[in-house]
Amino acid sequence: MASASVNGHPGANLDSTATRMAANDPHARTDSPGRDGRSWLPAAALQERLTEEVARAERGLGPLTCLVVVIEDLATVVERYGDELAEQALAHLAQALRGELRVFDQVGRPGTSELVVLLPGADGPRGEIVARRGLGRLRTIKIEVDGQRRPLPIAIGLASWREGVTPEGLVDEARSAARAAYWTRMGDVRAAD
């Protein structure tokens, strides 16, 4: 029978496992901005916050950078070990990422294998600094499958808002950059063109 865990914690109750992971991780933050009690905003809340931040940027109240963290091969983990392990991995990644962010930055989960980070007040170069720091932290997280620990293949794309870009367009640009970062330099950071 196959076994799997995230950072040495076997798949069990998601909430208690995520709590234990955070308790054993000196970099994890304990604040939880998500309305669902997790370390991320659910899709609807993320969309609402993204729309607000783009509107703020359109009014000239500061720059906005969006990061998309893509976790490749998560579908394979789900197929082989179930949704619970994938949920644990995403929860742990989100908690670790929040530890690298400012209190008002937002982490959201629009889909099954990615996280979106909103960095209000950050331009492209500052966003890239945050993305590289976050990727360095995320690379320390391992998934254990059948007794072997391995890092999750992660890439981060970033896009900075500019006039005429919609909220969805901003995320799409960052997502495309993340995919390109993954395929060109396995697990890197890339800015949108």
Secondary structure, DSSP 8 states (H G I E B T S, - for coil): ---EEETTEES--HHHHHHHHHHT-TT-------TTSSSSB-HHHHHHHHHHHHHHHHTTS--EEEEEEEETTHHHHHHHH-HHHHHHHHHHHHHHHHTTS-TT-EEE--SSSEEEEEEET--HHHHHHHHHHHHHHHTT-EEEETTEEEE--EEEEEEE--TT--HHHHHHHHHHHHHHHHHHSSS-EEE--
